[in-house]
């Protein structure tokens, strides 16, 4: 690829990793060579060369198929744009083995980050495990301690959050109207004695 583009291997690497400091003409030559050679980066090879797996894990449990679909689609689209693979790991919120299942996922896939949807986004044992293992997280609609980690709220369309290793795009399905965050709804209900 570097020969075809007439550049160094390092320049090809910079273009493939979307790094700065590559001129527009040089970037175009490398991208043309990539297209002509039908090159597809090998994530396994990339992870062996560095400390990243280029994978984000989504830990999701929700009885609504629309919610799960919207969540997976949004996160997958963002991951694809960032050159990262999304691994979807469904779980059963009633499982006594949730922490073991999340730990097995981390051991097997070594994700760069984990996206947690409710109720796992507030599960103290899961959060402790991920902190102990130093896994970056993005919590979707956390009900408690939102300031302790990267988080997004699905109450706003096209909500975005980004951490240096975990990135996610989560959006409410287009047919859902804007709703107040659940914490505010509960506070208002409590103030009215409901």
C-alpha positions as CSV (number, residue, x, y, z in Angstrom):
1,X,0.0,0.0,0.0
2,X,2.8,2.4,0.9
3,X,4.5,1.7,-2.5
4,X,1.3,2.2,-4.4
5,X,0.7,5.6,-2.7
6,X,4.4,6.5,-2.8
7,X,4.6,7.2,0.9
8,X,6.2,5.6,4.0
9,X,4.6,2.8,6.0
10,X,4.2,5.3,8.9
11,X,2.2,7.7,6.7
12,X,-0.1,4.8,5.7
13,X,-0.5,4.0,9.4
14,X,-1.3,7.6,10.2
15,X,-4.0,7.7,7.5
16,X,-5.5,4.4,8.6
17,X,-5.6,5.5,12.2
18,X,-7.1,8.9,11.2
19,X,-4.2,10.8,12.8
20,X,-3.4,14.4,12.2
21,X,-0.3,15.7,10.4
22,X,-1.0,14.2,7.0
23,X,-1.6,16.5,4.1
24,X,-4.8,16.4,2.2
25,X,-3.1,15.3,-1.0
26,X,-1.1,12.6,0.7
27,X,-4.2,11.3,2.6
28,X,-6.1,11.1,-0.7
29,X,-3.3,9.1,-2.3
30,X,-3.3,6.6,0.6
31,X,-7.1,6.4,0.6
32,X,-7.0,5.7,-3.2
33,X,-4.5,2.9,-2.6
34,X,-6.6,1.5,0.2
35,X,-9.6,1.4,-2.1
36,X,-7.7,0.0,-5.1
37,X,-6.3,-2.8,-3.0
38,X,-9.6,-3.4,-1.2
39,X,-7.8,-3.2,2.1
40,X,-9.7,-3.9,5.3
41,X,-7.9,-3.4,8.6
42,X,-7.6,-6.5,10.7
43,X,-8.7,-5.7,14.2
44,X,-7.0,-8.7,15.7
45,X,-3.7,-7.7,14.1
46,X,-4.2,-4.1,15.3
47,X,-4.9,-5.3,18.9
48,X,-1.7,-7.4,18.9
49,X,0.3,-4.4,17.8
50,X,-1.0,-2.2,20.6
51,X,-2.8,-2.2,23.9
52,X,-6.3,-1.7,22.4
53,X,-8.8,-4.3,21.3
54,X,-10.8,-1.8,19.1
55,X,-14.0,-3.3,20.6
56,X,-16.7,-1.8,22.7
57,X,-19.1,-4.1,24.7
58,X,-22.8,-3.3,25.1
59,X,-24.3,-4.9,28.2
60,X,-28.1,-4.5,27.6
61,X,-31.3,-5.9,29.1
62,X,-34.7,-4.4,28.3
63,X,-38.0,-6.1,27.5
64,X,-38.7,-3.6,24.7
65,X,-37.2,-4.8,21.3
66,X,-37.5,-1.2,20.0
67,X,-35.3,0.0,22.8
68,X,-32.7,-2.7,22.3
69,X,-32.7,-2.1,18.5
70,X,-32.4,1.7,18.8
71,X,-29.6,1.3,21.3
72,X,-27.6,-1.3,19.3
73,X,-28.1,0.7,16.0
74,X,-26.9,4.0,17.5
75,X,-23.9,2.5,19.2
76,X,-23.0,0.3,16.2
77,X,-23.1,3.4,13.9
78,X,-20.8,5.4,16.2
79,X,-18.4,2.5,16.6
80,X,-18.3,1.9,12.8
81,X,-17.5,5.6,12.3
82,X,-14.6,5.3,14.9
83,X,-13.3,2.0,13.4
84,X,-14.4,0.0,16.5
85,X,-16.4,-3.2,16.7
86,X,-19.4,-3.4,19.0
87,X,-20.1,-6.6,20.9
88,X,-23.6,-6.9,22.2
89,X,-24.0,-8.9,25.4
90,X,-27.6,-9.5,26.5
91,X,-28.1,-10.2,30.1
92,X,-30.9,-11.2,32.4
93,X,-31.5,-8.5,35.1
94,X,-32.7,-11.2,37.5
95,X,-29.6,-13.3,37.1
96,X,-27.6,-14.0,40.2
97,X,-24.6,-14.4,37.9
98,X,-24.6,-11.0,36.3
99,X,-21.2,-9.9,37.7
100,X,-19.7,-13.3,36.6
101,X,-21.2,-12.9,33.1
102,X,-19.8,-9.4,32.7
103,X,-16.4,-10.5,34.0
104,X,-16.4,-13.4,31.5
105,X,-17.2,-11.0,28.7
106,X,-14.2,-8.8,29.7
107,X,-11.9,-11.8,30.0
108,X,-12.9,-13.2,26.6
109,X,-13.0,-10.0,24.5
110,X,-10.9,-7.4,26.4
111,X,-13.0,-4.5,25.3
112,X,-11.6,-1.0,25.4
113,X,-14.9,0.1,27.1
114,X,-18.3,-1.0,28.1
115,X,-21.7,0.6,27.6
116,X,-24.1,-0.2,30.4
117,X,-27.8,0.2,30.0
118,X,-30.3,0.3,32.9
119,X,-30.5,-1.4,35.3
120,X,-26.9,-2.6,35.0
121,X,-25.8,1.1,34.7
122,X,-26.6,1.4,38.5
123,X,-25.6,-2.1,39.6
124,X,-23.0,-1.4,42.3
125,X,-21.4,-4.9,42.0
126,X,-21.0,-4.5,38.2
127,X,-19.6,-0.9,38.6
128,X,-17.2,-2.1,41.3
129,X,-16.0,-4.9,39.0
130,X,-15.4,-2.6,36.1
131,X,-13.6,0.0,38.3
132,X,-11.4,-2.8,39.8
133,X,-10.6,-4.1,36.3
134,X,-9.9,-0.5,35.1
135,X,-12.4,-0.8,32.2
136,X,-13.7,2.5,30.8
137,X,-17.5,2.8,30.9
138,X,-20.4,4.8,29.5
139,X,-23.5,4.5,31.6
140,X,-26.9,5.1,29.9
141,X,-29.4,7.0,32.0
142,X,-27.7,6.3,35.4
143,X,-30.1,7.0,38.2
144,X,-27.3,7.5,40.8
145,X,-23.9,9.1,40.8
146,X,-23.9,10.2,37.1
147,X,-20.9,12.4,37.8
148,X,-18.6,9.4,38.6
149,X,-18.4,8.2,35.0
150,X,-19.1,9.1,31.4
151,X,-22.9,8.9,30.9
152,X,-25.6,9.7,28.4
153,X,-29.3,10.2,28.8
154,X,-31.8,8.7,26.3
155,X,-34.3,11.4,27.3
156,X,-32.8,13.7,24.6
157,X,-32.7,12.7,20.9
158,X,-29.2,12.2,19.5
159,X,-27.5,12.4,22.8
160,X,-23.7,11.8,22.6
161,X,-21.0,11.0,25.0
162,X,-17.3,10.2,24.5
163,X,-14.6,8.9,26.7
164,X,-11.1,8.4,25.3
165,X,-11.6,4.7,25.0
166,X,-15.3,4.2,25.1
167,X,-17.6,6.0,22.8
168,X,-21.2,5.6,22.2
169,X,-24.1,7.2,20.5
170,X,-27.4,6.6,22.1
171,X,-30.6,8.1,20.9
172,X,-34.2,7.7,21.8
173,X,-36.2,6.1,19.0
174,X,-37.5,8.8,16.6
175,X,-41.1,8.1,17.4
176,X,-40.7,8.8,21.2
177,X,-41.4,12.3,22.3
178,X,-39.1,14.2,24.6
179,X,-39.7,13.2,28.2
180,X,-38.3,14.7,31.4
181,X,-35.5,12.7,33.0
182,X,-37.0,10.1,35.3
183,X,-35.2,11.6,38.3
184,X,-37.2,14.9,37.7
185,X,-40.4,13.0,37.2
186,X,-40.0,11.2,40.5
187,X,-39.0,14.3,42.3
188,X,-42.2,16.1,41.1
189,X,-44.4,13.2,42.0
190,X,-42.8,13.0,45.5
191,X,-43.3,16.8,46.0
192,X,-47.0,16.3,45.2
193,X,-47.3,13.5,47.7
194,X,-47.8,10.8,45.0
